């Protein structure tokens, strides 16, 4: 991996024909790449690091608040996955813990 951040333009025919190869080339350069929409995170470790970073959060609620959306639509949006921040990063054991916690208990 180099220190040079890749740019994913998706304008080259070769990239459109084989997008996975374009992503592999970008990943060989850096763990993220710039694109027309912002950035693309190219590694699992990069995603995990960003999810654990308290400085980052989803923009969903900000957009609802900025545009003055209230009432049932706001309530619906506030329960969406992109609007909530998990208390800790997801791990394979998280689902098992959630399953055990929600399972009925015998007495």
ROSEDREN-269674 format. One record per residue (C-alpha): z, y, x; residue in one letter. Coordinates in nm, 2 decimals. Each point is the difference from the previous one (the first is absolute). Layout:
BEGIN
((Z, Y, X), 'A'),
...
This chain:
BEGIN
((0.00, 0.00, 0.00), 'X'),
((-0.09, 0.34, 0.13), 'X'),
((0.16, 0.34, -0.07), 'X'),
((-0.32, 0.13, -0.16), 'X'),
((0.02, 0.00, -0.38), 'X'),
((-0.31, -0.14, -0.17), 'X'),
((-0.20, 0.17, -0.28), 'X'),
((-0.12, -0.21, -0.29), 'X'),
((-0.30, 0.19, -0.14), 'X'),
((-0.17, -0.29, -0.19), 'X'),
((-0.33, 0.17, 0.05), 'X'),
((-0.15, -0.25, 0.24), 'X'),
((-0.20, -0.28, -0.16), 'X'),
((0.16, -0.25, 0.23), 'X'),
((0.35, 0.10, -0.12), 'X'),
((-0.11, -0.03, -0.36), 'X'),
((-0.16, -0.34, 0.07), 'X'),
((0.32, -0.14, 0.17), 'X'),
((0.30, 0.22, -0.09), 'X'),
((0.24, -0.25, 0.16), 'X'),
((-0.16, 0.04, 0.34), 'X'),
((0.03, 0.38, -0.04), 'X'),
((0.37, -0.04, -0.07), 'X'),
((0.04, -0.24, 0.30), 'X'),
((-0.16, 0.25, 0.23), 'X'),
((0.22, 0.28, -0.13), 'X'),
((0.31, -0.22, 0.03), 'X'),
((-0.08, -0.07, 0.36), 'X'),
((0.02, 0.37, 0.07), 'X'),
((0.32, 0.09, -0.19), 'X'),
((0.24, -0.11, -0.28), 'X'),
((-0.15, 0.27, -0.23), 'X'),
((-0.34, 0.17, -0.05), 'X'),
((-0.10, 0.33, -0.15), 'X'),
((-0.25, 0.00, -0.29), 'X'),
((-0.13, 0.23, -0.27), 'X'),
((0.31, -0.04, -0.22), 'X'),
((0.27, 0.03, 0.28), 'X'),
((0.10, -0.30, 0.19), 'X'),
((-0.03, -0.38, -0.02), 'X'),
((0.29, -0.21, 0.14), 'X'),
((-0.15, -0.30, 0.18), 'X'),
((0.29, -0.21, 0.09), 'X'),
((0.29, -0.17, -0.18), 'X'),
((0.25, 0.14, 0.25), 'X'),
((-0.14, 0.35, -0.07), 'X'),
((0.05, -0.05, -0.38), 'X'),
((0.35, -0.13, 0.05), 'X'),
((0.09, 0.29, 0.23), 'X'),
((-0.13, 0.25, -0.25), 'X'),
((0.18, -0.16, -0.29), 'X'),
((0.33, 0.01, 0.19), 'X'),
((-0.05, 0.37, 0.10), 'X'),
((0.22, 0.21, -0.23), 'X'),
((-0.22, 0.31, 0.07), 'X'),
((-0.28, -0.15, -0.20), 'X'),
((-0.02, -0.06, -0.37), 'X'),
((-0.26, -0.06, -0.27), 'X'),
((-0.17, 0.31, -0.15), 'X'),
((-0.02, -0.13, -0.35), 'X'),
((0.31, 0.18, -0.14), 'X'),
((-0.09, 0.32, 0.19), 'X'),
((-0.33, 0.01, -0.18), 'X'),
((0.15, -0.06, -0.34), 'X'),
((0.26, 0.28, 0.06), 'X'),
((-0.25, 0.24, 0.15), 'X'),
((-0.22, -0.02, -0.30), 'X'),
((0.29, 0.04, -0.24), 'X'),
((-0.03, -0.34, -0.16), 'X'),
((0.31, -0.09, -0.20), 'X'),
((0.10, -0.23, -0.28), 'X'),
((-0.11, -0.35, -0.05), 'X'),
((-0.28, 0.02, 0.26), 'X'),
((0.25, 0.12, 0.26), 'X'),
((0.24, -0.28, -0.09), 'X'),
((-0.29, -0.25, 0.03), 'X'),
((-0.11, 0.14, 0.33), 'X'),
((0.36, 0.00, 0.14), 'X'),
((0.01, -0.38, -0.04), 'X'),
((-0.32, -0.07, 0.19), 'X'),
((0.01, -0.17, 0.34), 'X'),
((-0.16, 0.30, 0.18), 'X'),
((0.27, 0.23, -0.12), 'X'),
((0.31, -0.19, 0.11), 'X'),
((0.13, -0.06, 0.35), 'X'),
((0.15, -0.34, 0.06), 'X'),
((0.35, 0.00, 0.15), 'X'),
((-0.13, -0.20, 0.30), 'X'),
((-0.33, -0.13, 0.13), 'X'),
((-0.13, -0.31, -0.18), 'X'),
((0.05, -0.33, 0.18), 'X'),
((-0.10, -0.35, -0.11), 'X'),
((0.37, -0.06, -0.08), 'X'),
((0.01, 0.30, -0.24), 'X'),
((-0.18, -0.18, -0.27), 'X'),
((0.23, -0.30, 0.03), 'X'),
((0.31, 0.23, -0.02), 'X'),
((-0.15, 0.17, -0.31), 'X'),
((-0.07, -0.34, -0.16), 'X'),
((0.35, -0.12, 0.07), 'X'),
((0.15, 0.32, -0.13), 'X'),
((-0.19, -0.01, -0.33), 'X'),
((0.05, -0.37, -0.06), 'X'),
((0.25, -0.10, -0.27), 'X'),
((0.33, -0.11, 0.13), 'X'),
((0.18, -0.32, -0.11), 'X'),
((0.37, 0.01, -0.07), 'X'),
